[in-house]
Amino acid sequence: MNEQIKQIAERLRGLRDSLDLSAAEMARKTHKTEADVLLYESGETDIPMSYLFDVSQNFDVDTSTLISGTEPRMNVYFLTRYGKGTSVERTKAYKYQGLAGGYIHPKAEPFEVTVEPNDNPIYLNTHDGEEFNYVLNGRLLLQINGKDLILNPGDSVYFDSSYPHGMKALDHKAVKFLAIIL
């Protein structure tokens, strides 16, 4: 597994230790299984953004802190220059670039997401809150609660992210979209 995921796993394990929570207690609070929590903390598997977001919401820790290991510092505004956001390549198929990583206690988490084409089935996830996706380029197959939606450049969707959802690049080309998680 890549070094970045191992570092995130260490931060998750450290957070749980500092809160004096068992893996079972962490699992209950994040709606995962104890086995999932221990697997994410092992650094041996991809860690879903939805899990990081749930940990962030439940324990009042900025998602960007979990991803980057640095504390946000700005409370009036935070400027992210093109290509300079906090980057996480979860797998070869997904790359998330945080766009508000230096802002203290954001009410939303904006990301630029790149989905690489692959032949794997769609991975579905859920997390509390709502999500907004706006396609910048490429074509995206987005599945929400069993419904397949095809989004083209300029298309957007707003949805309840507690329903199972996942995405896939179409036409054997990468897709880039803006995702805002509320």
PyRosetta script that sets phi, psi and omega in degrees:
from pyrosetta import init, pose_from_sequence

init()
pose = pose_from_sequence("MNEQIKQIAERLRGLRDSLDLSAAEMARKTHKTEADVLLYESGETDIPMSYLFDVSQNFDVDTSTLISGTEPRMNVYFLTRYGKGTSVERTKAYKYQGLAGGYIHPKAEPFEVTVEPNDNPIYLNTHDGEEFNYVLNGRLLLQINGKDLILNPGDSVYFDSSYPHGMKALDHKAVKFLAIIL")
pose.set_psi(1, 153.3)
pose.set_omega(1, -175.6)
pose.set_phi(2, -73.3)
pose.set_psi(2, 158.5)
pose.set_omega(2, -174.1)
pose.set_phi(3, -61.5)
pose.set_psi(3, -35.5)
pose.set_omega(3, -178.6)
pose.set_phi(4, -62.9)
pose.set_psi(4, -41.6)
pose.set_omega(4, 179.6)
pose.set_phi(5, -66.8)
pose.set_psi(5, -38.2)
pose.set_omega(5, 177.7)
pose.set_phi(6, -62.5)
pose.set_psi(6, -39.0)
pose.set_omega(6, 178.7)
pose.set_phi(7, -67.2)
pose.set_psi(7, -40.9)
pose.set_omega(7, 177.3)
pose.set_phi(8, -62.9)
pose.set_psi(8, -42.2)
pose.set_omega(8, 178.7)
pose.set_phi(9, -59.5)
pose.set_psi(9, -41.7)
pose.set_omega(9, 177.8)
pose.set_phi(10, -62.4)
pose.set_psi(10, -40.4)
pose.set_omega(10, 178.8)
pose.set_phi(11, -66.4)
pose.set_psi(11, -38.8)
pose.set_omega(11, 177.6)
pose.set_phi(12, -63.4)
pose.set_psi(12, -45.7)
pose.set_omega(12, 179.2)
pose.set_phi(13, -63.5)
pose.set_psi(13, -41.8)
pose.set_omega(13, 178.7)
pose.set_phi(14, -64.4)
pose.set_psi(14, -39.6)
pose.set_omega(14, 177.6)
pose.set_phi(15, -62.6)
pose.set_psi(15, -46.9)
pose.set_omega(15, -179.6)
pose.set_phi(16, -61.8)
pose.set_psi(16, -42.5)
pose.set_omega(16, 177.9)
pose.set_phi(17, -62.1)
pose.set_psi(17, -44.1)
pose.set_omega(17, -177.9)
pose.set_phi(18, -67.1)
pose.set_psi(18, -27.5)
pose.set_omega(18, 177.2)
pose.set_phi(19, -86.7)
pose.set_psi(19, -2.8)
pose.set_omega(19, 179.8)
pose.set_phi(20, 55.8)
pose.set_psi(20, 47.1)
pose.set_omega(20, 178.7)
pose.set_phi(21, -108.3)
pose.set_psi(21, 143.2)
pose.set_omega(21, 171.7)
pose.set_phi(22, -77.8)
pose.set_psi(22, 164.3)
pose.set_omega(22, 176.4)
pose.set_phi(23, -61.2)
pose.set_psi(23, -35.2)
pose.set_omega(23, 179.0)
pose.set_phi(24, -65.2)
pose.set_psi(24, -40.7)
pose.set_omega(24, 178.0)
pose.set_phi(25, -66.4)
pose.set_psi(25, -41.3)
pose.set_omega(25, 177.8)
pose.set_phi(26, -62.4)
pose.set_psi(26, -41.6)
pose.set_omega(26, 179.3)
pose.set_phi(27, -61.1)
pose.set_psi(27, -44.6)
pose.set_omega(27, 179.6)
pose.set_phi(28, -60.2)
pose.set_psi(28, -44.1)
pose.set_omega(28, -176.1)
pose.set_phi(29, -72.3)
pose.set_psi(29, -24.6)
pose.set_omega(29, -178.1)
pose.set_phi(30, -107.0)
pose.set_psi(30, 5.4)
pose.set_omega(30, 177.7)
pose.set_phi(31, 60.9)
pose.set_psi(31, 38.2)
pose.set_omega(31, 175.4)
pose.set_phi(32, -120.9)
pose.set_psi(32, 174.4)
pose.set_omega(32, 174.4)
pose.set_phi(33, -87.8)
pose.set_psi(33, 159.6)
pose.set_omega(33, 176.3)
pose.set_phi(34, -59.9)
pose.set_psi(34, -38.1)
pose.set_omega(34, 178.5)
pose.set_phi(35, -62.1)
pose.set_psi(35, -39.8)
pose.set_omega(35, 177.4)
pose.set_phi(36, -61.4)
pose.set_psi(36, -48.1)
pose.set_omega(36, -178.8)
pose.set_phi(37, -57.4)
pose.set_psi(37, -48.2)
pose.set_omega(37, -178.8)
pose.set_phi(38, -65.7)
pose.set_psi(38, -36.2)
pose.set_omega(38, 177.6)
pose.set_phi(39, -65.4)
pose.set_psi(39, -45.8)
pose.set_omega(39, 178.6)
pose.set_phi(40, -62.0)
pose.set_psi(40, -36.8)
pose.set_omega(40, -179.1)
pose.set_phi(41, -77.0)
pose.set_psi(41, -11.7)
pose.set_omega(41, -179.3)
pose.set_phi(42, -78.0)
pose.set_psi(42, -24.0)
pose.set_omega(42, -176.8)
pose.set_phi(43, 77.8)
pose.set_psi(43, 10.9)
pose.set_omega(43, -176.7)
pose.set_phi(44, -100.4)
pose.set_psi(44, 2.2)
pose.set_omega(44, -179.0)
pose.set_phi(45, -146.3)
pose.set_psi(45, 163.2)
pose.set_omega(45, 174.8)
pose.set_phi(46, -60.6)
pose.set_psi(46, 141.9)
pose.set_omega(46, 177.8)
pose.set_phi(47, -108.7)
pose.set_psi(47, 114.2)
pose.set_omega(47, -177.3)
pose.set_phi(48, -61.5)
pose.set_psi(48, 140.6)
pose.set_omega(48, 175.9)
pose.set_phi(49, -58.8)
pose.set_psi(49, -32.8)
pose.set_omega(49, 179.9)
pose.set_phi(50, -62.2)
pose.set_psi(50, -36.3)
pose.set_omega(50, 177.8)
pose.set_phi(51, -67.8)
pose.set_psi(51, -45.2)
pose.set_omega(51, 178.5)
pose.set_phi(52, -59.8)
pose.set_psi(52, -39.8)
pose.set_omega(52, 179.3)
pose.set_phi(53, -66.4)
pose.set_psi(53, -41.5)
pose.set_omega(53, 177.9)
pose.set_phi(54, -63.3)
pose.set_psi(54, -42.4)
pose.set_omega(54, 177.4)
pose.set_phi(55, -61.7)
pose.set_psi(55, -44.7)
pose.set_omega(55, 179.4)
pose.set_phi(56, -57.5)
pose.set_psi(56, -48.0)
pose.set_omega(56, -177.7)
pose.set_phi(57, -67.8)
pose.set_psi(57, -41.7)
pose.set_omega(57, -176.0)
pose.set_phi(58, -74.0)
pose.set_psi(58, -28.0)
pose.set_omega(58, -172.6)
pose.set_phi(59, -121.8)
pose.set_psi(59, 14.7)
pose.set_omega(59, 174.5)
pose.set_phi(60, 53.0)
pose.set_psi(60, 48.1)
pose.set_omega(60, 176.4)
pose.set_phi(61, -121.8)
pose.set_psi(61, 133.4)
pose.set_omega(61, 179.0)
pose.set_phi(62, -64.2)
pose.set_psi(62, 136.1)
pose.set_omega(62, 177.5)
pose.set_phi(63, -55.2)
pose.set_psi(63, -38.9)
pose.set_omega(63, -179.4)
pose.set_phi(64, -63.3)
pose.set_psi(64, -30.5)
pose.set_omega(64, 176.9)
pose.set_phi(65, -67.6)
pose.set_psi(65, -41.8)
pose.set_omega(65, 177.5)
pose.set_phi(66, -63.4)
pose.set_psi(66, -38.8)
pose.set_omega(66, -177.4)
pose.set_phi(67, -75.1)
pose.set_psi(67, -48.2)
pose.set_omega(67, -170.3)
pose.set_phi(68, -100.3)
pose.set_psi(68, -23.2)
pose.set_omega(68, -176.8)
pose.set_phi(69, 84.2)
pose.set_psi(69, 2.8)
pose.set_omega(69, 177.9)
pose.set_phi(70, -115.0)
pose.set_psi(70, 148.0)
pose.set_omega(70, -178.9)
pose.set_phi(71, -84.3)
pose.set_psi(71, 136.1)
pose.set_omega(71, 173.2)
pose.set_phi(72, -63.8)
pose.set_psi(72, 152.8)
pose.set_omega(72, -175.7)
pose.set_phi(73, -129.1)
pose.set_psi(73, -17.1)
pose.set_omega(73, -173.3)
pose.set_phi(74, -92.9)
pose.set_psi(74, 139.7)
pose.set_omega(74, 177.9)
pose.set_phi(75, -127.6)
pose.set_psi(75, -1.9)
pose.set_omega(75, 174.6)
pose.set_phi(76, -102.8)
pose.set_psi(76, -48.6)
pose.set_omega(76, 174.8)
pose.set_phi(77, -158.2)
pose.set_psi(77, 161.7)
pose.set_omega(77, 174.0)
pose.set_phi(78, -140.2)
pose.set_psi(78, 122.3)
pose.set_omega(78, -178.5)
pose.set_phi(79, -96.3)
pose.set_psi(79, 127.8)
pose.set_omega(79, 174.1)
pose.set_phi(80, -113.4)
pose.set_psi(80, 114.9)
pose.set_omega(80, 177.0)
pose.set_phi(81, -74.6)
pose.set_psi(81, 154.3)
pose.set_omega(81, -179.1)
pose.set_phi(82, -50.1)
pose.set_psi(82, 125.5)
pose.set_omega(82, 177.3)
pose.set_phi(83, 76.6)
pose.set_psi(83, 5.1)
pose.set_omega(83, -173.9)
pose.set_phi(84, -110.4)
pose.set_psi(84, 7.2)
pose.set_omega(84, 179.9)
pose.set_phi(85, -68.8)
pose.set_psi(85, 166.4)
pose.set_omega(85, 177.3)
pose.set_phi(86, -64.7)
pose.set_psi(86, 117.4)
pose.set_omega(86, -171.1)
pose.set_phi(87, -104.0)
pose.set_psi(87, 136.7)
pose.set_omega(87, 175.0)
pose.set_phi(88, -134.9)
pose.set_psi(88, 120.5)
pose.set_omega(88, 173.3)
pose.set_phi(89, -101.7)
pose.set_psi(89, 97.8)
pose.set_omega(89, -175.1)
pose.set_phi(90, -68.6)
pose.set_psi(90, -45.3)
pose.set_omega(90, 175.6)
pose.set_phi(91, -143.6)
pose.set_psi(91, 179.0)
pose.set_omega(91, 177.0)
pose.set_phi(92, -66.4)
pose.set_psi(92, -20.5)
pose.set_omega(92, -176.4)
pose.set_phi(93, -86.7)
pose.set_psi(93, -24.2)
pose.set_omega(93, -175.0)
pose.set_phi(94, -130.2)
pose.set_psi(94, 135.4)
pose.set_omega(94, 173.3)
pose.set_phi(95, -133.2)
pose.set_psi(95, 126.1)
pose.set_omega(95, 178.7)
pose.set_phi(96, -109.3)
pose.set_psi(96, 134.6)
pose.set_omega(96, 174.3)
pose.set_phi(97, -122.2)
pose.set_psi(97, 110.3)
pose.set_omega(97, 179.8)
pose.set_phi(98, -68.2)
pose.set_psi(98, 135.3)
pose.set_omega(98, -175.9)
pose.set_phi(99, -108.5)
pose.set_psi(99, -0.4)
pose.set_omega(99, 179.2)
pose.set_phi(100, -133.0)
pose.set_psi(100, 29.6)
pose.set_omega(100, -172.0)
pose.set_phi(101, -59.1)
pose.set_psi(101, -24.1)
pose.set_omega(101, -177.6)
pose.set_phi(102, -101.4)
pose.set_psi(102, 5.0)
pose.set_omega(102, -177.8)
pose.set_phi(103, -93.7)
pose.set_psi(103, 132.0)
pose.set_omega(103, -178.2)
pose.set_phi(104, -76.9)
pose.set_psi(104, 128.0)
pose.set_omega(104, 175.3)
pose.set_phi(105, 51.5)
pose.set_psi(105, 58.6)
pose.set_omega(105, 177.3)
pose.set_phi(106, -66.2)
pose.set_psi(106, 148.7)
pose.set_omega(106, 178.1)
pose.set_phi(107, -85.2)
pose.set_psi(107, -15.2)
pose.set_omega(107, 177.0)
pose.set_phi(108, -138.2)
pose.set_psi(108, 156.2)
pose.set_omega(108, 178.3)
pose.set_phi(109, -115.8)
pose.set_psi(109, 103.0)
pose.set_omega(109, 177.5)
pose.set_phi(110, -89.6)
pose.set_psi(110, 137.4)
pose.set_omega(110, 178.7)
pose.set_phi(111, -135.3)
pose.set_psi(111, 146.1)
pose.set_omega(111, 163.6)
pose.set_phi(112, -97.0)
pose.set_psi(112, 121.3)
pose.set_omega(112, -175.1)
pose.set_phi(113, -113.1)
pose.set_psi(113, 134.0)
pose.set_omega(113, 173.7)
pose.set_phi(114, -115.5)
pose.set_psi(114, 126.3)
pose.set_omega(114, 178.2)
pose.set_phi(115, -112.4)
pose.set_psi(115, 119.2)
pose.set_omega(115, 178.2)
pose.set_phi(116, -84.9)
pose.set_psi(116, 147.6)
pose.set_omega(116, 178.9)
pose.set_phi(117, -68.0)
pose.set_psi(117, 145.7)
pose.set_omega(117, 175.2)
pose.set_phi(118, -160.5)
pose.set_psi(118, 170.6)
pose.set_omega(118, -179.0)
pose.set_phi(119, -101.0)
pose.set_psi(119, 9.6)
pose.set_omega(119, -179.5)
pose.set_phi(120, -76.0)
pose.set_psi(120, 154.7)
pose.set_omega(120, 174.6)
pose.set_phi(121, -66.5)
pose.set_psi(121, 160.6)
pose.set_omega(121, 179.4)
pose.set_phi(122, -67.8)
pose.set_psi(122, 129.2)
pose.set_omega(122, 175.3)
pose.set_phi(123, -87.5)
pose.set_psi(123, 121.0)
pose.set_omega(123, -178.7)
pose.set_phi(124, -97.3)
pose.set_psi(124, 141.4)
pose.set_omega(124, 174.8)
pose.set_phi(125, -141.0)
pose.set_psi(125, 168.7)
pose.set_omega(125, 177.1)
pose.set_phi(126, -138.5)
pose.set_psi(126, 155.0)
pose.set_omega(126, 171.4)
pose.set_phi(127, -158.8)
pose.set_psi(127, 157.8)
pose.set_omega(127, 179.2)
pose.set_phi(128, -63.1)
pose.set_psi(128, 153.6)
pose.set_omega(128, 173.1)
pose.set_phi(129, 100.1)
pose.set_psi(129, -155.0)
pose.set_omega(129, -177.5)
pose.set_phi(130, -131.9)
pose.set_psi(130, 163.4)
pose.set_omega(130, -178.5)
pose.set_phi(131, -141.7)
pose.set_psi(131, 144.9)
pose.set_omega(131, 175.5)
pose.set_phi(132, -123.3)
pose.set_psi(132, 128.8)
pose.set_omega(132, 176.1)
pose.set_phi(133, -123.0)
pose.set_psi(133, 134.9)
pose.set_omega(133, 178.2)
pose.set_phi(134, -130.4)
pose.set_psi(134, 117.7)
pose.set_omega(134, -176.7)
pose.set_phi(135, -77.0)
pose.set_psi(135, 124.7)
pose.set_omega(135, 178.5)
pose.set_phi(136, -89.6)
pose.set_psi(136, -47.9)
pose.set_omega(136, 175.2)
pose.set_phi(137, -154.7)
pose.set_psi(137, 155.7)
pose.set_omega(137, -175.7)
pose.set_phi(138, 87.5)
pose.set_psi(138, 178.4)
pose.set_omega(138, 177.7)
pose.set_phi(139, -118.8)
pose.set_psi(139, 136.7)
pose.set_omega(139, -172.7)
pose.set_phi(140, -122.0)
pose.set_psi(140, 131.4)
pose.set_omega(140, 169.2)
pose.set_phi(141, -95.4)
pose.set_psi(141, 117.1)
pose.set_omega(141, 179.1)
pose.set_phi(142, -115.2)
pose.set_psi(142, 124.8)
pose.set_omega(142, 177.4)
pose.set_phi(143, -106.7)
pose.set_psi(143, 125.5)
pose.set_omega(143, 178.2)
pose.set_phi(144, -128.2)
pose.set_psi(144, 116.7)
pose.set_omega(144, 176.4)
pose.set_phi(145, 52.1)
pose.set_psi(145, 41.7)
pose.set_omega(145, 177.4)
pose.set_phi(146, 86.5)
pose.set_psi(146, -5.7)
pose.set_omega(146, -179.9)
pose.set_phi(147, -99.1)
pose.set_psi(147, 128.0)
pose.set_omega(147, 178.0)
pose.set_phi(148, -91.5)
pose.set_psi(148, 126.5)
pose.set_omega(148, 177.2)
pose.set_phi(149, -121.2)
pose.set_psi(149, 137.1)
pose.set_omega(149, 175.7)
pose.set_phi(150, -107.7)
pose.set_psi(150, 123.2)
pose.set_omega(150, -179.1)
pose.set_phi(151, -112.2)
pose.set_psi(151, 133.0)
pose.set_omega(151, 177.8)
pose.set_phi(152, -106.0)
pose.set_psi(152, 168.8)
pose.set_omega(152, 177.9)
pose.set_phi(153, -52.0)
pose.set_psi(153, 131.3)
pose.set_omega(153, -178.8)
pose.set_phi(154, 92.6)
pose.set_psi(154, -14.8)
pose.set_omega(154, 177.3)
pose.set_phi(155, -78.4)
pose.set_psi(155, 151.1)
pose.set_omega(155, 177.1)
pose.set_phi(156, -141.2)
pose.set_psi(156, 161.4)
pose.set_omega(156, 178.0)
pose.set_phi(157, -146.4)
pose.set_psi(157, 142.0)
pose.set_omega(157, 175.9)
pose.set_phi(158, -122.7)
pose.set_psi(158, 129.8)
pose.set_omega(158, -175.0)
pose.set_phi(159, -150.8)
pose.set_psi(159, 163.4)
pose.set_omega(159, 176.0)
pose.set_phi(160, -79.3)
pose.set_psi(160, 110.9)
pose.set_omega(160, -173.3)
pose.set_phi(161, -80.5)
pose.set_psi(161, 4.8)
pose.set_omega(161, 173.9)
pose.set_phi(162, -78.7)
pose.set_psi(162, -11.2)
pose.set_omega(162, 174.9)
pose.set_phi(163, -88.3)
pose.set_psi(163, 146.8)
pose.set_omega(163, -179.8)
pose.set_phi(164, -57.8)
pose.set_psi(164, 131.5)
pose.set_omega(164, 179.9)
pose.set_phi(165, -148.4)
pose.set_psi(165, 152.5)
pose.set_omega(165, 178.9)
pose.set_phi(166, -166.6)
pose.set_psi(166, 169.8)
pose.set_omega(166, -174.8)
pose.set_phi(167, -140.3)
pose.set_psi(167, 163.5)
pose.set_omega(167, 179.8)
pose.set_phi(168, -150.6)
pose.set_psi(168, 136.9)
pose.set_omega(168, 175.6)
pose.set_phi(169, -73.2)
pose.set_psi(169, 141.5)
pose.set_omega(169, 178.5)
pose.set_phi(170, -107.8)
pose.set_psi(170, 166.9)
pose.set_omega(170, 174.3)
pose.set_phi(171, 64.4)
pose.set_psi(171, 20.5)
pose.set_omega(171, 179.8)
pose.set_phi(172, 57.4)
pose.set_psi(172, 31.5)
pose.set_omega(172, 179.3)
pose.set_phi(173, -131.2)
pose.set_psi(173, 148.8)
pose.set_omega(173, 177.8)
pose.set_phi(174, -64.0)
pose.set_psi(174, 149.8)
pose.set_omega(174, 176.3)
pose.set_phi(175, -118.9)
pose.set_psi(175, 139.2)
pose.set_omega(175, 175.4)
pose.set_phi(176, -123.1)
pose.set_psi(176, 131.3)
pose.set_omega(176, 179.0)
pose.set_phi(177, -145.5)
pose.set_psi(177, 158.7)
pose.set_omega(177, 176.0)
pose.set_phi(178, -93.2)
pose.set_psi(178, 127.6)
pose.set_omega(178, 177.0)
pose.set_phi(179, -120.1)
pose.set_psi(179, 128.1)
pose.set_omega(179, 175.7)
pose.set_phi(180, -119.9)
pose.set_psi(180, 119.1)
pose.set_omega(180, -178.0)
pose.set_phi(181, -104.1)
pose.set_psi(181, 123.6)
pose.set_omega(181, -177.6)
pose.set_phi(182, -110.5)
pose.dump_pdb("model.pdb")
